[in-house]
């Protein structure tokens, strides 16, 4: 089964995650099919906290991929953030 999950990068006490599409049977830090975003939980200043390629995530979900609980929550928050930035048509 194909899974969309986080892969930890960064140093000790400085986490940084890649949002990747991978085979669920592969180990967490192993090879992935595609990187579809980044997540920096301790972003400082003007650093980017979350960036996702929603089009690619939707494409993988349409093909049957399953998102982890954390990734599903991040995608939901990211969609809300994008809607808030885009003014509604009157």
N, C-alpha and C positions, 0 to 999 in steps of 0.2 A: 504494500500500500504506500502511496505517496503522501508525505506529510509536510506541512509548512510549519517550521519551528525556528527557535532561536539557537544560534551557535555563539558561544562566548568567545570573545577576543579581548585584547587589552591586558593590562598588567594586574598585579596584586593590588587589591583595594581600588582598582580603577577599571570597573567592568565596561565593556562595550560589546554590543551584540550585532550579529548579522542575521537578518531574517532570510532563511534559505528554504528552498524546496528540495527535499531529499527523500530517499527510500527509507521508510520507517525501520527497516531491519539493519540499516547502517549505523555505526556508532555516531555519537553526538558531534564530534569534531571532524568526522571523515569527509569524504568528497560529497559534493552536493550537485544537484541537477542545475540549479539556477539561484542566484542571489537576487532577492526581490525587495530588499530594504535594509535599513539600519536602525538601531535603537540605542541611544545613549542615556541611561537612566540618571546619570549625574552630570548632565550638560551644564556648563558654566558660561555666563556671559552670552555671547552671540553664537555659541555652538549649537548645532542642530540636534534636537532631542529625538526626533522621529521623522524618518523619511521612508515612505512606502510607494511601490509601483502598483497602485490599485488595479490597473488594467491587467497586469500580469497575474496578480493574486486572483482576480476574478476568473481569468482564463484557466488557471490551475484548479480552482474550486469547481468550475464547470466540468472539468475533465475527471473529477472525482477525488481530488486531493482533500485531505482533512487538515484543518488548522488546529494547532495546539490551543489549549485554553488561553494562555497568555497572548498568543498571536491573535486569536479571535478578539480579545479585549482591545488590543492595540489597534487592530483594523477598525473596530467600531468607534473608538475614540478619534482616530485619524479622519474617518468619514464625517463625524460631527464637526471636527475642526475645519475641514474643507468646506462644509456647508456654511459655517459661520463666517468664513472669509469671503465667500461668494455671495454677493447681495442677491436677494430674491427678486425675480421680475415682478413688477407691479401691474 
